[in-house]
Amino acid sequence: MVSQLVLDECGGGDPSAARERLVAIENFRLLAITQECRDLATDLMKFKAVPESEPRDALHISIASVHSVEYLVTWNFKHIANASLRSRIESVIRAAGFEPPVICTPQELVLDDTND
C-alpha cells in the first residue's frame, strides 16, 4: 500500500531511477488522503510529535494510521523513524482513536516467510 505522497517521492529525482521505483510499486494499492488523514497530521504537528515544518512527514504517518497499515517503512530517521519521537507519535494517534503502525526501516522489517 502506498499513498500519493509516496508516488510523488518515488517519481522524483533521476528519471531512470524514478521509473524503476514507480515500476516496483505500480501494483500496490493506493491509499486515499482523506480529511481524517489531514486532521490527524494536524494533530501530530499541533502536539509536537512531528515538527510543523514537516507536514508531509506528519501526513505519511497519519495516512498509515487512518488506513490501519500495520507497518510504515521509512528511511526518514529525523521525523518518522525517530526513537525519541515514537512514543509521542503513538500517543497522539491513539488519542485520535487510531492504532499506530509499527514504524521501522527496511532493515528492521524482517518478515517471517516460513509459513508460505
KOLGU-4560 file (N, C-alpha, C; in nm, 3 decimals, padded with zeros to 5 digits):
<recs>
<n_xx: 00.083 n_yy: -00.117 n_zz: 00.000 ca_xx: 00.000 ca_yy: 00.000 ca_zz: 00.000 c_xx: 00.089 c_yy: 00.124 c_zz: 00.000 mol: A seq: 1 type: MET>
<n_xx: 00.050 n_yy: 00.220 n_zz: -00.079 ca_xx: 00.122 ca_yy: 00.347 ca_zz: -00.086 c_xx: 00.021 c_yy: 00.460 c_zz: -00.098 mol: A seq: 2 type: VAL>
<n_xx: 00.068 n_yy: 00.580 n_zz: -00.071 ca_xx: -00.016 ca_yy: 00.699 ca_zz: -00.089 c_xx: 00.036 c_yy: 00.780 c_zz: -00.207 mol: A seq: 3 type: SER>
<n_xx: -00.038 n_yy: 00.881 n_zz: -00.243 ca_xx: 00.007 ca_yy: 00.971 ca_zz: -00.349 c_xx: 00.139 c_yy: 01.038 c_zz: -00.311 mol: A seq: 4 type: GLN>
<n_xx: 00.158 n_yy: 01.062 n_zz: -00.180 ca_xx: 00.286 ca_yy: 01.118 ca_zz: -00.136 c_xx: 00.402 c_yy: 01.027 c_zz: -00.174 mol: A seq: 5 type: LEU>
<n_xx: 00.384 n_yy: 00.899 n_zz: -00.154 ca_xx: 00.490 ca_yy: 00.803 ca_zz: -00.188 c_xx: 00.512 c_yy: 00.802 c_zz: -00.339 mol: A seq: 6 type: VAL>
<n_xx: 00.404 n_yy: 00.803 n_zz: -00.416 ca_xx: 00.418 ca_yy: 00.807 ca_zz: -00.562 c_xx: 00.495 c_yy: 00.930 c_zz: -00.606 mol: A seq: 7 type: LEU>
<n_xx: 00.462 n_yy: 01.045 n_zz: -00.546 ca_xx: 00.531 ca_yy: 01.169 ca_zz: -00.581 c_xx: 00.680 c_yy: 01.160 c_zz: -00.548 mol: A seq: 8 type: ASP>
<n_xx: 00.712 n_yy: 01.108 n_zz: -00.431 ca_xx: 00.852 ca_yy: 01.095 ca_zz: -00.391 c_xx: 00.927 c_yy: 00.996 c_zz: -00.480 mol: A seq: 9 type: GLU>
<n_xx: 00.864 n_yy: 00.884 n_zz: -00.512 ca_xx: 00.928 ca_yy: 00.785 ca_zz: -00.597 c_xx: 00.948 c_yy: 00.837 c_zz: -00.739 mol: A seq: 10 type: CYS>
<n_xx: 00.862 n_yy: 00.926 n_zz: -00.783 ca_xx: 00.872 ca_yy: 00.981 ca_zz: -00.917 c_xx: 00.973 c_yy: 01.093 c_zz: -00.931 mol: A seq: 11 type: GLY>
<n_xx: 01.031 n_yy: 01.137 n_zz: -00.822 ca_xx: 01.127 ca_yy: 01.247 ca_zz: -00.826 c_xx: 01.269 c_yy: 01.200 c_zz: -00.850 mol: A seq: 12 type: GLY>
<n_xx: 01.355 n_yy: 01.295 n_zz: -00.872 ca_xx: 01.498 ca_yy: 01.265 ca_zz: -00.888 c_xx: 01.533 c_yy: 01.217 c_zz: -01.027 mol: A seq: 13 type: GLY>
<n_xx: 01.637 n_yy: 01.138 n_zz: -01.034 ca_xx: 01.686 ca_yy: 01.085 ca_zz: -01.161 c_xx: 01.573 c_yy: 01.012 c_zz: -01.235 mol: A seq: 14 type: ASP>
<n_xx: 01.545 n_yy: 01.050 n_zz: -01.360 ca_xx: 01.432 ca_yy: 00.990 ca_zz: -01.433 c_xx: 01.439 c_yy: 00.838 c_zz: -01.446 mol: A seq: 15 type: PRO>
<n_xx: 01.558 n_yy: 00.785 n_zz: -01.469 ca_xx: 01.572 ca_yy: 00.640 ca_zz: -01.484 c_xx: 01.543 c_yy: 00.569 c_zz: -01.351 mol: A seq: 16 type: SER>
<n_xx: 01.600 n_yy: 00.621 n_zz: -01.244 ca_xx: 01.576 ca_yy: 00.563 ca_zz: -01.111 c_xx: 01.430 c_yy: 00.580 c_zz: -01.071 mol: A seq: 17 type: ALA>
<n_xx: 01.370 n_yy: 00.694 n_zz: -01.106 ca_xx: 01.229 ca_yy: 00.717 ca_zz: -01.074 c_xx: 01.141 c_yy: 00.614 c_zz: -01.144 mol: A seq: 18 type: ALA>
<n_xx: 01.170 n_yy: 00.586 n_zz: -01.270 ca_xx: 01.092 ca_yy: 00.485 ca_zz: -01.343 c_xx: 01.102 c_yy: 00.349 c_zz: -01.273 mol: A seq: 19 type: ARG>
<n_xx: 01.222 n_yy: 00.313 n_zz: -01.233 ca_xx: 01.242 ca_yy: 00.185 ca_zz: -01.163 c_xx: 01.162 c_yy: 00.180 c_zz: -01.033 mol: A seq: 20 type: GLU>
<n_xx: 01.166 n_yy: 00.289 n_zz: -00.958 ca_xx: 01.091 ca_yy: 00.292 ca_zz: -00.831 c_xx: 00.941 c_yy: 00.282 c_zz: -00.857 mol: A seq: 21 type: ARG>
<n_xx: 00.893 n_yy: 00.354 n_zz: -00.957 ca_xx: 00.749 ca_yy: 00.353 ca_zz: -00.985 c_xx: 00.704 c_yy: 00.215 c_zz: -01.036 mol: A seq: 22 type: LEU>
<n_xx: 00.786 n_yy: 00.150 n_zz: -01.115 ca_xx: 00.754 ca_yy: 00.014 ca_zz: -01.162 c_xx: 00.747 c_yy: -00.081 c_zz: -01.042 mol: A seq: 23 type: VAL>
<n_xx: 00.838 n_yy: -00.064 n_zz: -00.947 ca_xx: 00.842 ca_yy: -00.153 ca_zz: -00.831 c_xx: 00.715 c_yy: -00.144 c_zz: -00.746 mol: A seq: 24 type: ALA>
<n_xx: 00.648 n_yy: -00.030 n_zz: -00.749 ca_xx: 00.528 ca_yy: -00.014 ca_zz: -00.665 c_xx: 00.399 c_yy: -00.001 c_zz: -00.745 mol: A seq: 25 type: ILE>
<n_xx: 00.406 n_yy: -00.025 n_zz: -00.876 ca_xx: 00.289 ca_yy: 00.001 ca_zz: -00.962 c_xx: 00.166 c_yy: -00.084 c_zz: -00.926 mol: A seq: 26 type: GLU>
<n_xx: 00.185 n_yy: -00.198 n_zz: -00.866 ca_xx: 00.069 ca_yy: -00.283 ca_zz: -00.831 c_xx: 00.024 c_yy: -00.267 c_zz: -00.686 mol: A seq: 27 type: ASN>
<n_xx: 00.084 n_yy: -00.173 n_zz: -00.615 ca_xx: 00.045 ca_yy: -00.151 ca_zz: -00.476 c_xx: -00.087 c_yy: -00.075 c_zz: -00.472 mol: A seq: 28 type: PHE>
<n_xx: -00.166 n_yy: -00.105 n_zz: -00.372 ca_xx: -00.293 ca_yy: -00.035 ca_zz: -00.353 c_xx: -00.267 c_yy: 00.110 c_zz: -00.313 mol: A seq: 29 type: ARG>
<n_xx: -00.344 n_yy: 00.202 n_zz: -00.371 ca_xx: -00.330 ca_yy: 00.344 ca_zz: -00.342 c_xx: -00.422 c_yy: 00.381 c_zz: -00.225 mol: A seq: 30 type: LEU>
<n_xx: -00.364 n_yy: 00.439 n_zz: -00.121 ca_xx: -00.440 ca_yy: 00.482 ca_zz: -00.004 c_xx: -00.484 c_yy: 00.627 c_zz: -00.023 mol: A seq: 31 type: LEU>
<n_xx: -00.611 n_yy: 00.651 n_zz: 00.001 ca_xx: -00.666 ca_yy: 00.786 ca_zz: -00.015 c_xx: -00.617 c_yy: 00.879 c_zz: 00.096 mol: A seq: 32 type: ALA>
<n_xx: -00.596 n_yy: 01.003 n_zz: 00.060 ca_xx: -00.562 ca_yy: 01.105 ca_zz: 00.158 c_xx: -00.693 c_yy: 01.175 c_zz: 00.194 mol: A seq: 33 type: ILE>
<n_xx: -00.754 n_yy: 01.129 n_zz: 00.303 ca_xx: -00.886 ca_yy: 01.178 ca_zz: 00.344 c_xx: -00.874 c_yy: 01.296 c_zz: 00.440 mol: A seq: 34 type: THR>
<n_xx: -00.988 n_yy: 01.356 n_zz: 00.471 ca_xx: -00.988 ca_yy: 01.464 ca_zz: 00.570 c_xx: -00.943 c_yy: 01.411 c_zz: 00.706 mol: A seq: 35 type: GLN>
<n_xx: -00.978 n_yy: 01.287 n_zz: 00.738 ca_xx: -00.931 ca_yy: 01.226 ca_zz: 00.863 c_xx: -00.779 c_yy: 01.222 c_zz: 00.866 mol: A seq: 36 type: GLU>
<n_xx: -00.718 n_yy: 01.188 n_zz: 00.753 ca_xx: -00.571 ca_yy: 01.185 ca_zz: 00.744 c_xx: -00.514 c_yy: 01.325 c_zz: 00.767 mol: A seq: 37 type: CYS>
<n_xx: -00.574 n_yy: 01.424 n_zz: 00.705 ca_xx: -00.527 ca_yy: 01.562 ca_zz: 00.720 c_xx: -00.543 c_yy: 01.610 c_zz: 00.865 mol: A seq: 38 type: ARG>
<n_xx: -00.656 n_yy: 01.575 n_zz: 00.926 ca_xx: -00.680 ca_yy: 01.617 ca_zz: 01.064 c_xx: -00.579 c_yy: 01.553 c_zz: 01.160 mol: A seq: 39 type: ASP>
<n_xx: -00.551 n_yy: 01.426 n_zz: 01.140 ca_xx: -00.454 ca_yy: 01.358 ca_zz: 01.226 c_xx: -00.314 c_yy: 01.416 c_zz: 01.203 mol: A seq: 40 type: LEU>
<n_xx: -00.279 n_yy: 01.447 n_zz: 01.080 ca_xx: -00.150 ca_yy: 01.510 ca_zz: 01.053 c_xx: -00.139 c_yy: 01.643 c_zz: 01.126 mol: A seq: 41 type: ALA>
<n_xx: -00.248 n_yy: 01.719 n_zz: 01.127 ca_xx: -00.251 ca_yy: 01.847 ca_zz: 01.200 c_xx: -00.229 c_yy: 01.823 c_zz: 01.349 mol: A seq: 42 type: THR>
<n_xx: -00.295 n_yy: 01.721 n_zz: 01.404 ca_xx: -00.276 ca_yy: 01.687 ca_zz: 01.546 c_xx: -00.132 c_yy: 01.647 c_zz: 01.576 mol: A seq: 43 type: ASP>
<n_xx: -00.071 n_yy: 01.569 n_zz: 01.487 ca_xx: 00.067 ca_yy: 01.527 ca_zz: 01.508 c_xx: 00.160 c_yy: 01.648 c_zz: 01.518 mol: A seq: 44 type: LEU>
<n_xx: 00.131 n_yy: 01.750 n_zz: 01.439 ca_xx: 00.213 ca_yy: 01.871 ca_zz: 01.444 c_xx: 00.175 c_yy: 01.960 c_zz: 01.563 mol: A seq: 45 type: MET>
<n_xx: 00.045 n_yy: 01.970 n_zz: 01.588 ca_xx: -00.004 ca_yy: 02.054 ca_zz: 01.699 c_xx: 00.054 c_yy: 02.007 c_zz: 01.833 mol: A seq: 46 type: LYS>
<n_xx: 00.063 n_yy: 01.876 n_zz: 01.851 ca_xx: 00.111 ca_yy: 01.821 ca_zz: 01.978 c_xx: 00.261 c_yy: 01.786 c_zz: 01.973 mol: A seq: 47 type: PHE>
<n_xx: 00.330 n_yy: 01.843 n_zz: 01.873 ca_xx: 00.476 ca_yy: 01.837 ca_zz: 01.863 c_xx: 00.532 c_yy: 01.696 c_zz: 01.850 mol: A seq: 48 type: LYS>
<n_xx: 00.452 n_yy: 01.605 n_zz: 01.793 ca_xx: 00.503 ca_yy: 01.471 ca_zz: 01.763 c_xx: 00.584 c_yy: 01.475 c_zz: 01.633 mol: A seq: 49 type: ALA>
<n_xx: 00.548 n_yy: 01.568 n_zz: 01.546 ca_xx: 00.620 ca_yy: 01.594 ca_zz: 01.421 c_xx: 00.632 c_yy: 01.746 c_zz: 01.411 mol: A seq: 50 type: VAL>
<n_xx: 00.748 n_yy: 01.797 n_zz: 01.373 ca_xx: 00.761 ca_yy: 01.944 ca_zz: 01.363 c_xx: 00.664 c_yy: 02.004 c_zz: 01.261 mol: A seq: 51 type: PRO>
<n_xx: 00.614 n_yy: 02.121 n_zz: 01.290 ca_xx: 00.522 ca_yy: 02.189 ca_zz: 01.199 c_xx: 00.585 c_yy: 02.216 c_zz: 01.063 mol: A seq: 52 type: GLU>
<n_xx: 00.716 n_yy: 02.218 n_zz: 01.058 ca_xx: 00.788 ca_yy: 02.241 ca_zz: 00.932 c_xx: 00.788 c_yy: 02.117 c_zz: 00.842 mol: A seq: 53 type: SER>
<n_xx: 00.732 n_yy: 02.006 n_zz: 00.890 ca_xx: 00.735 ca_yy: 01.879 ca_zz: 00.817 c_xx: 00.595 c_yy: 01.821 c_zz: 00.797 mol: A seq: 54 type: GLU>
<n_xx: 00.505 n_yy: 01.894 n_zz: 00.732 ca_xx: 00.368 ca_yy: 01.844 ca_zz: 00.716 c_xx: 00.359 c_yy: 01.715 c_zz: 00.634 mol: A seq: 55 type: PRO>
<n_xx: 00.448 n_yy: 01.695 n_zz: 00.539 ca_xx: 00.445 ca_yy: 01.572 ca_zz: 00.460 c_xx: 00.479 c_yy: 01.450 c_zz: 00.546 mol: A seq: 56 type: ARG>
<n_xx: 00.572 n_yy: 01.466 n_zz: 00.638 ca_xx: 00.606 ca_yy: 01.356 ca_zz: 00.728 c_xx: 00.486 c_yy: 01.322 c_zz: 00.817 mol: A seq: 57 type: ASP>
<n_xx: 00.421 n_yy: 01.425 n_zz: 00.869 ca_xx: 00.302 ca_yy: 01.403 ca_zz: 00.952 c_xx: 00.193 c_yy: 01.333 c_zz: 00.871 mol: A seq: 58 type: ALA>
<n_xx: 00.179 n_yy: 01.373 n_zz: 00.745 ca_xx: 00.076 ca_yy: 01.312 ca_zz: 00.660 c_xx: 00.109 c_yy: 01.167 c_zz: 00.628 mol: A seq: 59 type: LEU>
<n_xx: 00.236 n_yy: 01.135 n_zz: 00.605 ca_xx: 00.274 ca_yy: 00.994 ca_zz: 00.583 c_xx: 00.228 c_yy: 00.909 c_zz: 00.702 mol: A seq: 60 type: HIS>
<n_xx: 00.257 n_yy: 00.955 n_zz: 00.822 ca_xx: 00.222 ca_yy: 00.881 ca_zz: 00.943 c_xx: 00.070 c_yy: 00.871 c_zz: 00.957 mol: A seq: 61 type: ILE>
<n_xx: 00.001 n_yy: 00.980 n_zz: 00.934 ca_xx: -00.144 ca_yy: 00.980 ca_zz: 00.953 c_xx: -00.215 c_yy: 00.892 c_zz: 00.850 mol: A seq: 62 type: SER>
<n_xx: -00.168 n_yy: 00.892 n_zz: 00.726 ca_xx: -00.229 ca_yy: 00.806 ca_zz: 00.624 c_xx: -00.218 c_yy: 00.660 c_zz: 00.665 mol: A seq: 63 type: ILE>
<n_xx: -00.099 n_yy: 00.620 n_zz: 00.709 ca_xx: -00.080 ca_yy: 00.482 ca_zz: 00.753 c_xx: -00.171 c_yy: 00.449 c_zz: 00.871 mol: A seq: 64 type: ALA>
<n_xx: -00.185 n_yy: 00.542 n_zz: 00.964 ca_xx: -00.266 ca_yy: 00.518 ca_zz: 01.083 c_xx: -00.414 c_yy: 00.509 c_zz: 01.050 mol: A seq: 65 type: SER>
<n_xx: -00.464 n_yy: 00.603 n_zz: 00.974 ca_xx: -00.607 ca_yy: 00.607 ca_zz: 00.940 c_xx: -00.647 c_yy: 00.483 c_zz: 00.859 mol: A seq: 66 type: VAL>
<n_xx: -00.557 n_yy: 00.435 n_zz: 00.775 ca_xx: -00.588 ca_yy: 00.319 ca_zz: 00.691 c_xx: -00.546 c_yy: 00.187 c_zz: 00.754 mol: A seq: 67 type: HIS>
<n_xx: -00.511 n_yy: 00.190 n_zz: 00.882 ca_xx: -00.475 ca_yy: 00.068 ca_zz: 00.957 c_xx: -00.363 c_yy: -00.011 c_zz: 00.891 mol: A seq: 68 type: SER>
<n_xx: -00.264 n_yy: 00.059 n_zz: 00.842 ca_xx: -00.146 ca_yy: -00.006 ca_zz: 00.785 c_xx: -00.064 c_yy: -00.061 c_zz: 00.901 mol: A seq: 69 type: VAL>
<n_xx: -00.023 n_yy: -00.186 n_zz: 00.890 ca_xx: 00.048 ca_yy: -00.249 ca_zz: 01.001 c_xx: 00.190 c_yy: -00.196 c_zz: 01.018 mol: A seq: 70 type: GLU>
<n_xx: 00.261 n_yy: -00.174 n_zz: 00.906 ca_xx: 00.398 ca_yy: -00.126 ca_zz: 00.910 c_xx: 00.414 c_yy: -00.002 c_zz: 00.823 mol: A seq: 71 type: TYR>
<n_xx: 00.481 n_yy: 00.098 n_zz: 00.875 ca_xx: 00.521 ca_yy: 00.216 ca_zz: 00.798 c_xx: 00.672 c_yy: 00.207 c_zz: 00.783 mol: A seq: 72 type: LEU>
<n_xx: 00.717 n_yy: 00.173 n_zz: 00.663 ca_xx: 00.859 ca_yy: 00.152 ca_zz: 00.638 c_xx: 00.918 c_yy: 00.280 c_zz: 00.580 mol: A seq: 73 type: VAL>
<n_xx: 01.026 n_yy: 00.327 n_zz: 00.641 ca_xx: 01.084 ca_yy: 00.455 ca_zz: 00.601 c_xx: 01.233 c_yy: 00.459 c_zz: 00.627 mol: A seq: 74 type: THR>
<n_xx: 01.301 n_yy: 00.547 n_zz: 00.551 ca_xx: 01.441 ca_yy: 00.578 ca_zz: 00.578 c_xx: 01.451 c_yy: 00.711 c_zz: 00.652 mol: A seq: 75 type: TRP>
<n_xx: 01.338 n_yy: 00.774 n_zz: 00.681 ca_xx: 01.338 ca_yy: 00.906 ca_zz: 00.744 c_xx: 01.357 c_yy: 00.891 c_zz: 00.895 mol: A seq: 76 type: ASN>
<n_xx: 01.483 n_yy: 00.905 n_zz: 00.938 ca_xx: 01.516 ca_yy: 00.892 ca_zz: 01.080 c_xx: 01.490 c_yy: 01.021 c_zz: 01.157 mol: A seq: 77 type: PHE>
<n_xx: 01.484 n_yy: 01.132 n_zz: 01.087 ca_xx: 01.474 ca_yy: 01.260 ca_zz: 01.155 c_xx: 01.336 c_yy: 01.283 c_zz: 01.217 mol: A seq: 78 type: LYS>
<n_xx: 01.229 n_yy: 01.253 n_zz: 01.142 ca_xx: 01.094 ca_yy: 01.287 ca_zz: 01.191 c_xx: 00.997 c_yy: 01.170 c_zz: 01.196 mol: A seq: 79 type: HIS>
<n_xx: 01.032 n_yy: 01.057 n_zz: 01.136 ca_xx: 00.936 ca_yy: 00.945 ca_zz: 01.135 c_xx: 00.991 c_yy: 00.827 c_zz: 01.215 mol: A seq: 80 type: ILE>
<n_xx: 01.101 n_yy: 00.768 n_zz: 01.173 ca_xx: 01.160 ca_yy: 00.654 ca_zz: 01.244 c_xx: 01.258 c_yy: 00.707 c_zz: 01.349 mol: A seq: 81 type: ALA>
<n_xx: 01.207 n_yy: 00.788 n_zz: 01.437 ca_xx: 01.289 ca_yy: 00.855 ca_zz: 01.538 c_xx: 01.247 c_yy: 00.802 c_zz: 01.674 mol: A seq: 82 type: ASN>
<n_xx: 01.336 n_yy: 00.730 n_zz: 01.738 ca_xx: 01.303 ca_yy: 00.666 ca_zz: 01.866 c_xx: 01.259 c_yy: 00.766 c_zz: 01.973 mol: A seq: 83 type: ALA>
<n_xx: 01.315 n_yy: 00.886 n_zz: 01.971 ca_xx: 01.278 ca_yy: 00.984 ca_zz: 02.074 c_xx: 01.140 c_yy: 01.045 c_zz: 02.049 mol: A seq: 84 type: SER>
<n_xx: 01.088 n_yy: 01.035 n_zz: 01.927 ca_xx: 00.954 ca_yy: 01.088 ca_zz: 01.897 c_xx: 00.847 c_yy: 00.979 c_zz: 01.895 mol: A seq: 85 type: LEU>
<n_xx: 00.889 n_yy: 00.855 n_zz: 01.886 ca_xx: 00.795 ca_yy: 00.744 ca_zz: 01.864 c_xx: 00.682 c_yy: 00.739 c_zz: 01.967 mol: A seq: 86 type: ARG>
<n_xx: 00.711 n_yy: 00.753 n_zz: 02.095 ca_xx: 00.604 ca_yy: 00.743 ca_zz: 02.195 c_xx: 00.506 c_yy: 00.859 c_zz: 02.183 mol: A seq: 87 type: SER>
<n_xx: 00.555 n_yy: 00.977 n_zz: 02.150 ca_xx: 00.466 ca_yy: 01.092 ca_zz: 02.131 c_xx: 00.378 c_yy: 01.073 c_zz: 02.008 mol: A seq: 88 type: ARG>
<n_xx: 00.438 n_yy: 01.023 n_zz: 01.900 ca_xx: 00.361 ca_yy: 00.994 ca_zz: 01.778 c_xx: 00.250 c_yy: 00.894 c_zz: 01.810 mol: A seq: 89 type: ILE>
<n_xx: 00.285 n_yy: 00.786 n_zz: 01.877 ca_xx: 00.187 ca_yy: 00.682 ca_zz: 01.910 c_xx: 00.078 c_yy: 00.735 c_zz: 02.001 mol: A seq: 90 type: GLU>
<n_xx: 00.113 n_yy: 00.818 n_zz: 02.096 ca_xx: 00.016 ca_yy: 00.876 ca_zz: 02.189 c_xx: -00.087 c_yy: 00.964 c_zz: 02.116 mol: A seq: 91 type: SER>
<n_xx: -00.040 n_yy: 01.048 n_zz: 02.027 ca_xx: -00.130 ca_yy: 01.135 ca_zz: 01.951 c_xx: -00.224 c_yy: 01.052 c_zz: 01.864 mol: A seq: 92 type: VAL>
<n_xx: -00.170 n_yy: 00.951 n_zz: 01.800 ca_xx: -00.251 ca_yy: 00.865 ca_zz: 01.713 c_xx: -00.358 c_yy: 00.793 c_zz: 01.794 mol: A seq: 93 type: ILE>
<n_xx: -00.320 n_yy: 00.738 n_zz: 01.907 ca_xx: -00.418 ca_yy: 00.666 ca_zz: 01.990 c_xx: -00.524 c_yy: 00.762 c_zz: 02.046 mol: A seq: 94 type: ARG>
<n_xx: -00.483 n_yy: 00.882 n_zz: 02.084 ca_xx: -00.579 ca_yy: 00.980 ca_zz: 02.135 c_xx: -00.683 c_yy: 01.017 c_zz: 02.029 mol: A seq: 95 type: ALA>
<n_xx: -00.644 n_yy: 01.006 n_zz: 01.902 ca_xx: -00.736 ca_yy: 01.036 ca_zz: 01.792 c_xx: -00.823 c_yy: 00.916 c_zz: 01.756 mol: A seq: 96 type: ALA>
<n_xx: -00.801 n_yy: 00.804 n_zz: 01.824 ca_xx: -00.885 ca_yy: 00.686 ca_zz: 01.802 c_xx: -00.832 c_yy: 00.586 c_zz: 01.701 mol: A seq: 97 type: GLY>
<n_xx: -00.705 n_yy: 00.595 n_zz: 01.669 ca_xx: -00.645 ca_yy: 00.503 ca_zz: 01.573 c_xx: -00.534 c_yy: 00.423 c_zz: 01.640 mol: A seq: 98 type: PHE>
<n_xx: -00.497 n_yy: 00.314 n_zz: 01.576 ca_xx: -00.384 ca_yy: 00.234 ca_zz: 01.623 c_xx: -00.264 c_yy: 00.272 c_zz: 01.536 mol: A seq: 99 type: GLU>
<n_xx: -00.152 n_yy: 00.309 n_zz: 01.596 ca_xx: -00.036 ca_yy: 00.349 ca_zz: 01.516 c_xx: 00.028 c_yy: 00.230 c_zz: 01.446 mol: A seq: 100 type: PRO>
<n_xx: 00.085 n_yy: 00.253 n_zz: 01.330 ca_xx: 00.160 ca_yy: 00.146 ca_zz: 01.264 c_xx: 00.292 c_yy: 00.124 c_zz: 01.336 mol: A seq: 101 type: PRO>
<n_xx: 00.354 n_yy: 00.011 n_zz: 01.311 ca_xx: 00.490 ca_yy: -00.010 ca_zz: 01.355 c_xx: 00.576 c_yy: 00.069 c_zz: 01.257 mol: A seq: 102 type: VAL>
<n_xx: 00.650 n_yy: 00.165 n_zz: 01.309 ca_xx: 00.737 ca_yy: 00.247 ca_zz: 01.225 c_xx: 00.876 c_yy: 00.186 c_zz: 01.228 mol: A seq: 103 type: ILE>
<n_xx: 00.929 n_yy: 00.152 n_zz: 01.109 ca_xx: 01.059 ca_yy: 00.086 ca_zz: 01.103 c_xx: 01.129 c_yy: 00.116 c_zz: 00.971 mol: A seq: 104 type: CYS>
<n_xx: 01.256 n_yy: 00.082 n_zz: 00.968 ca_xx: 01.333 ca_yy: 00.094 ca_zz: 00.845 c_xx: 01.320 c_yy: -00.038 c_zz: 00.768 mol: A seq: 105 type: THR>
<n_xx: 01.355 n_yy: -00.037 n_zz: 00.639 ca_xx: 01.352 ca_yy: -00.164 ca_zz: 00.565 c_xx: 01.439 c_yy: -00.272 c_zz: 00.631 mol: A seq: 106 type: PRO>
<n_xx: 01.552 n_yy: -00.232 n_zz: 00.689 ca_xx: 01.640 ca_yy: -00.329 ca_zz: 00.754 c_xx: 01.575 c_yy: -00.391 c_zz: 00.878 mol: A seq: 107 type: GLN>
<n_xx: 01.492 n_yy: -00.314 n_zz: 00.946 ca_xx: 01.427 ca_yy: -00.365 ca_zz: 01.066 c_xx: 01.310 c_yy: -00.457 c_zz: 01.034 mol: A seq: 108 type: GLU>
<n_xx: 01.255 n_yy: -00.440 n_zz: 00.915 ca_xx: 01.137 ca_yy: -00.520 ca_zz: 00.877 c_xx: 01.182 c_yy: -00.656 c_zz: 00.828 mol: A seq: 109 type: LEU>
<n_xx: 01.165 n_yy: -00.754 n_zz: 00.914 ca_xx: 01.201 ca_yy: -00.890 ca_zz: 00.879 c_xx: 01.071 c_yy: -00.970 c_zz: 00.882 mol: A seq: 110 type: VAL>
<n_xx: 01.031 n_yy: -01.015 n_zz: 00.764 ca_xx: 00.907 ca_yy: -01.090 ca_zz: 00.755 c_xx: 00.934 c_yy: -01.238 c_zz: 00.772 mol: A seq: 111 type: LEU>
<n_xx: 00.845 n_yy: -01.304 n_zz: 00.842 ca_xx: 00.854 ca_yy: -01.449 ca_zz: 00.863 c_xx: 00.797 c_yy: -01.517 c_zz: 00.741 mol: A seq: 112 type: ASP>
<n_xx: 00.884 n_yy: -01.573 n_zz: 00.657 ca_xx: 00.837 ca_yy: -01.640 ca_zz: 00.537 c_xx: 00.831 c_yy: -01.792 c_zz: 00.553 mol: A seq: 113 type: ASP>
<n_xx: 00.835 n_yy: -01.839 n_zz: 00.675 ca_xx: 00.832 ca_yy: -01.983 ca_zz: 00.698 c_xx: 00.692 c_yy: -02.040 c_zz: 00.682 mol: A seq: 114 type: THR>
<n_xx: 00.591 n_yy: -01.955 n_zz: 00.675 ca_xx: 00.454 ca_yy: -02.001 ca_zz: 00.663 c_xx: 00.401 c_yy: -01.993 c_zz: 00.521 mol: A seq: 115 type: ASN>
<n_xx: 00.490 n_yy: -01.985 n_zz: 00.423 ca_xx: 00.447 ca_yy: -01.978 ca_zz: 00.281 c_xx: 00.390 c_yy: -02.108 c_zz: 00.233 mol: A seq: 116 type: ASP>
</recs>
